[in-house]
Amino acid sequence: MRRYSSPYVSSFSFGPGPVSTALKALIGANVLMFVVTAFVPSLKPILGLVPAYIFHNAWLWQPATYMFLHNGVFHILFNMLALWMFGAELERRWGTRYFLKFYFVCGIGAGVLTAFFSLMPFPFARQLYFANIIGASGAIYGLLLAYAIYYPDRPILLLVFWVPARICVAILGGIALLTSLSEVGGVANAAHLFGLLVGYAYLKSARMHPLAEIKYRYLKWKINRVRKKFDVYSGGRGADDWDRRVH
């Protein structure tokens, strides 16, 4: 739930609006796999992220398939709710193609980094080696980070307090970091942390990419050219603007 305010009106809005075809496909795939694995639980070790199976059995599909599995109704409910609430607005801003690319880069990247992290000679890392890690949280945390970058001051309800998006992400990232370094809660939260890191690195590299910068400058030039061409002004026609073409 988010709050919108202005000098004239303050209102509450639950969710960002309608669900796009891409979001329906993602949510539908997650729900379908949740139902399938509920009846066939033996699929979870095969499709989940188990670093030992990746390195010893070469089950290289796991960093992609683990994103579509969940443990329990509340696990999938909150993940899909976050996917809708934060993903819908980012998809409208980026376009479907870039949104899906970012989503899978964050999710798969978080899985790959978690697998390699489990090889480190520390107890909080070694606990992940034989763990079965599932859930879309790595990708969701990447979306959350992107949302905080584009809408840093947008209020988000965190438990019972309204906090700006940038602070919400900082709190969740700090929790993920602390719990990933513990021997008890690190199994899931390591993927959360790596989802944040991959999302940040991806957005940072996109901004620094020369072709992306050229494309941005070109689009900005085209927009300014169209504005000058149509000569858009607000208000009605006055005595001195009789030759203005658009009002």
C-alpha positions in Angstrom: 0.0 0.0 0.0 1.3 3.5 -0.9 0.2 7.0 0.0 0.0 9.9 -2.5 -0.2 13.4 -1.3 -0.2 16.9 -2.7 -0.8 20.4 -1.2 -4.5 20.0 -2.1 -5.3 16.3 -1.5 -4.0 13.3 0.4 -5.2 9.9 -0.7 -4.4 6.2 -0.4 -4.0 3.7 -3.2 -3.7 0.0 -2.9 -1.6 -1.2 -5.7 -0.3 0.5 -8.9 -3.2 -0.4 -11.2 -4.1 -3.2 -13.6 -1.9 -6.3 -14.2 -0.1 -6.4 -17.5 0.2 -9.5 -19.7 3.9 -10.0 -18.6 3.0 -9.8 -14.9 0.1 -12.2 -15.4 2.5 -14.7 -17.0 5.0 -14.4 -14.2 2.4 -14.6 -11.4 0.6 -17.4 -13.2 3.9 -19.4 -13.6 4.6 -19.0 -9.9 1.1 -20.1 -8.9 1.2 -23.0 -11.3 4.5 -24.3 -9.9 3.3 -23.8 -6.3 0.3 -26.1 -7.0 2.4 -28.6 -8.9 5.1 -28.9 -6.2 2.3 -29.1 -3.5 1.2 -32.4 -5.1 4.7 -33.5 -6.2 7.1 -32.2 -3.5 9.9 -34.3 -4.9 10.4 -31.7 -7.6 11.6 -29.1 -5.1 15.1 -30.5 -4.7 15.4 -30.8 -8.5 14.1 -27.4 -9.4 15.2 -25.5 -6.3 18.6 -24.0 -5.8 20.9 -26.6 -4.1 24.5 -25.5 -4.6 25.8 -29.0 -4.0 23.7 -30.3 -6.9 24.8 -27.5 -9.2 28.5 -28.1 -8.6 28.5 -31.9 -8.3 25.6 -32.9 -10.6 25.8 -30.0 -13.0 22.1 -29.1 -12.6 22.7 -25.8 -14.2 19.0 -25.0 -14.6 18.5 -24.4 -10.9 19.5 -20.7 -10.7 16.6 -20.1 -13.1 14.0 -22.5 -11.9 14.3 -21.8 -8.1 12.6 -18.5 -8.7 9.3 -20.1 -9.5 9.0 -22.3 -6.3 7.7 -21.2 -2.9 7.3 -22.7 0.5 3.8 -22.1 1.9 0.9 -19.8 1.0 2.2 -16.7 2.8 5.6 -17.0 1.0 4.1 -16.9 -2.5 1.3 -14.4 -1.5 3.7 -11.7 -0.3 6.2 -12.3 -3.1 3.5 -12.0 -5.8 1.9 -9.0 -4.1 5.3 -7.3 -4.1 5.8 -8.3 -7.7 2.5 -6.6 -8.7 2.8 -3.5 -6.6 6.4 -2.6 -7.5 6.7 -4.4 -10.9 3.7 -2.9 -12.5 4.9 0.7 -12.2 8.5 -0.2 -13.2 7.2 -2.0 -16.3 5.2 1.0 -17.4 8.3 3.1 -17.0 10.8 0.7 -18.7 8.6 -1.2 -21.1 7.9 -4.9 -20.9 11.1 -6.1 -22.6 13.5 -4.3 -20.2 11.4 -5.1 -17.2 11.5 -8.9 -17.9 15.2 -8.7 -18.6 15.9 -6.9 -15.3 13.7 -9.3 -13.4 15.4 -12.4 -14.7 18.9 -10.9 -14.4 18.3 -10.1 -10.7 16.7 -13.5 -10.0 19.3 -15.6 -11.8 22.2 -13.5 -10.8 21.1 -13.8 -7.1 21.0 -17.6 -7.5 24.4 -17.8 -9.1 26.0 -15.6 -6.5 24.4 -17.6 -3.7 25.7 -20.8 -5.1 29.3 -19.4 -5.3 28.9 -17.8 -1.9 28.2 -21.2 -0.4 31.8 -22.3 -1.3 33.3 -19.7 1.0 35.1 -21.2 4.1 32.8 -19.6 6.6 30.0 -21.2 8.7 27.4 -18.7 7.6 28.3 -19.5 3.9 28.8 -23.2 4.2 25.3 -23.7 5.6 24.0 -22.8 2.1 25.8 -25.6 0.3 23.3 -28.3 1.0 20.3 -26.0 1.5 17.4 -26.0 -0.9 16.8 -22.3 -1.6 13.5 -21.4 -3.3 11.5 -18.3 -4.0 11.3 -15.2 -6.2 12.7 -12.9 -3.5 16.1 -12.4 -5.2 14.3 -10.9 -8.2 11.7 -9.1 -6.0 14.5 -7.4 -4.0 16.0 -6.2 -7.3 12.7 -4.6 -8.2 12.4 -3.0 -4.8 15.9 -1.4 -5.2 15.0 -0.1 -8.7 11.7 1.3 -7.3 13.6 3.1 -4.6 16.0 4.6 -7.1 13.3 5.9 -9.4 10.8 6.9 -6.7 13.1 7.6 -3.6 10.5 9.7 -1.7 7.4 7.6 -2.5 5.9 6.5 0.9 5.8 2.8 1.5 4.0 1.1 4.5 6.6 -0.8 6.4 4.8 -2.7 9.2 2.9 0.2 10.8 5.0 3.2 9.6 5.1 5.1 6.4 8.7 5.5 5.3 10.3 6.8 2.0 11.1 4.0 -0.5 14.9 4.7 -0.2 14.8 4.2 3.6 12.6 1.1 3.2 15.1 -0.5 0.9 18.0 0.4 3.2 16.2 -1.2 6.2 15.4 -4.4 4.2 18.9 -4.5 2.8 20.4 -4.2 6.3 18.2 -7.0 7.6 19.2 -9.2 4.6 22.9 -8.5 5.3 22.7 -9.3 9.0 20.6 -12.4 8.6 22.8 -13.7 5.7 25.8 -13.5 8.1 24.1 -15.5 10.7 24.0 -19.3 10.9 20.2 -19.4 11.4 18.5 -17.1 9.0 21.0 -16.8 6.2 19.6 -19.5 3.9 16.9 -17.3 2.3 18.3 -13.9 3.0 21.6 -14.4 1.2 19.5 -14.5 -2.0 17.7 -11.3 -0.9 21.0 -9.5 -0.5 22.4 -10.7 -3.8 19.2 -9.6 -5.5 19.8 -6.1 -4.3 23.5 -6.2 -5.3 22.8 -7.5 -8.8 20.0 -5.0 -9.3 22.2 -2.1 -8.3 25.1 -3.3 -10.5 22.8 -3.8 -13.5 21.2 -0.4 -13.3 24.6 1.2 -12.7 26.2 -0.5 -15.7 23.3 0.4 -17.9 23.8 4.1 -17.0 27.5 3.9 -17.6 27.1 2.1 -21.0 28.1 4.4 -23.9 25.4 3.1 -26.2 22.8 3.6 -23.5 23.9 7.1 -22.9 23.9 7.9 -26.7 20.4 6.5 -27.0 19.2 8.6 -24.0 20.6 11.8 -25.5 19.1 11.0 -28.9 15.6 10.4 -27.4 15.9 13.5 -25.3 16.8 15.5 -28.5 13.8 14.0 -30.3 11.4 14.9 -27.5 12.7 18.5 -27.4 12.4 18.8 -31.2 8.7 17.6 -31.1 7.9 20.1 -28.4 9.4 22.9 -30.4 7.7 21.7 -33.6 4.2 21.7 -32.1 4.9 24.8 -29.9 2.8 23.6 -26.9 1.7 26.2 -24.5 -0.8 26.2 -21.6 -3.8 28.6 -21.3 -6.0 30.2 -23.9 -5.3 32.4 -26.9 -4.2 35.9 -26.0 -3.6 39.0 -28.1 0.1 38.2 -28.6 -0.1 34.5 -29.4 -2.5 34.4 -32.3 0.0 32.4 -34.4 0.5 29.7 -31.8 -0.6 26.4 -33.3 -1.4 24.4 -30.1 -3.1 25.7 -26.9 
